[in-house]
């Protein structure tokens, strides 16, 4: 497929050309055929998730250090408030009520700082190089969003294990666990896109770090992760209503504990939020490429 | 400093592509690997590229040289679709970069100035990522990745993490990442910056070995005039956003020597490509040589390599 190469220059010094042969580089002579349509998206999502898993395999430190905070929430906050019985949970022990909230929270904390990675990759030239591959920007962002989801999912498994050790009565129904996985991935996709969108606006790690710190706690407290929406003042209820974290927690609680949940609405909100997030982050990505 | 118009070799710009321009095997004219016509790109009010005309012939190693801030990297970012330009300004193998982004990207292998391999992945995983995003089928992936690693001499180090690699090894790994998709045009932005002479030679030898096996075109920017002289078929000297001299290194050297001889009281001393560089860029390189961000990123790369 290549054009006849113009006059071959003699290769310098040591005669590397001697062991240059067609058999040795056989596959490097032809470009791979292009995938089309949805297969491109699927392949890019697969590629980004594979990288995330490979990185976790080489360095598990983050997995362990990130397990500390949810463990403390369950152990200290959960155990204490179970005794106090200050929060109306509808008859279940508070630590059980809390566990799905903490799963969602730890997944969100991972996702909300995902934009920092995008900025780091931009500074390192990794993003630049990916942007020169046949990958539409929306496919790249979708890939990153699902990679964040995979990372959060592994974190969720750790938190579920901790909760189980602390005696929380969670479901082991595989179908319900599948639903849990879907909710965790969708929620993380949204929060990582939120983070990548902010990255596209502020463009530096320091600013994103500050904004990330500023919004995580409000998102957490203005949700039903720690207490039911019913005990909140009206204005906080309103915020909770538009906070995707609330819908994620509602789904997780319904699936893991069997409490009353609005699963249809929950998944609808999560899917729409993730789609909006991907659109916004894709639109802002060119600012990082510049 | 001379006015740009009188700088050496500027007149060659229009006729030079004929030097190595060859029709395809069947006699059908092959479009230029890269064709820029009156390319302009401005950051705010600063024109980084200002009327660049460039044609790179398929199969050649073309060197884009120039002082910091000459617009080399900006030009490359336009060619690689990273910066958007109006249609009609840049074509890669006949495909317009504004209209056929994806088609252009499939033809490109790109190694940016920064060390862009992922330190948290092994060499093999780094290359496999690029096999995946270029749609290499699962069946072919392992073998193709192995061949790309072999082509740059990293087979033995393939399963080590990127963070254990030396600067020269990272550069070769990036080369493997770019080669795994069998690009027809390999674009290298300062590929040997900060490397020691042995690593520099090694990088170039691998580029040349793969090139002679695949016939791909190479577009490279560099500050090292000796490298350009030794490895490039043709070079263009860029200054303030446009090309001021173009030709084979030999032609440019001879041209300058000839002009120096004809000057009153001129000498007949042998000229190097570096002399040509000085002649084009003037001696006052510091007056606008690269902005702060440009220099900072170069230094950062150099310190990471070293």
Interface residues (C-beta under 8 A of the other chain):
Chain A: X1 X2 X3 X4 X5 X6 X7 X8 X9 X11 X12 X13 X14 X16 X17 X20 X21 X22 X24 X25 X26 X27 X28 X29 X30 X31 X32 X33 X34 X35 X40 X43 X44 X46 X47 X50 X51 X54 X55 X58 X59 X123 X124 X125 X126 X128 X129 X130 X131 X132 X133 X134 X135 X136 X286 X289 X290
Chain B: X20 X22 X24 X25 X30 X57 X58 X59 X60 X61 X80 X81 X82 X83 X84 X102 X105 X106 X107 X108 X110 X111 X112 X113 X114 X115 X116 X117 X118 X120 X121 X122 X125 X128 X129 X130 X131 X132 X133 X134 X135 X136 X137 X140 X143 X144 X147 X148 X150 X151 X161 X177 X179 X180 X181 X182 X183 X184 X201 X204 X205 X206 X208 X209 X210 X211 X212 X213 X214 X215 X216 X230 X231 X233
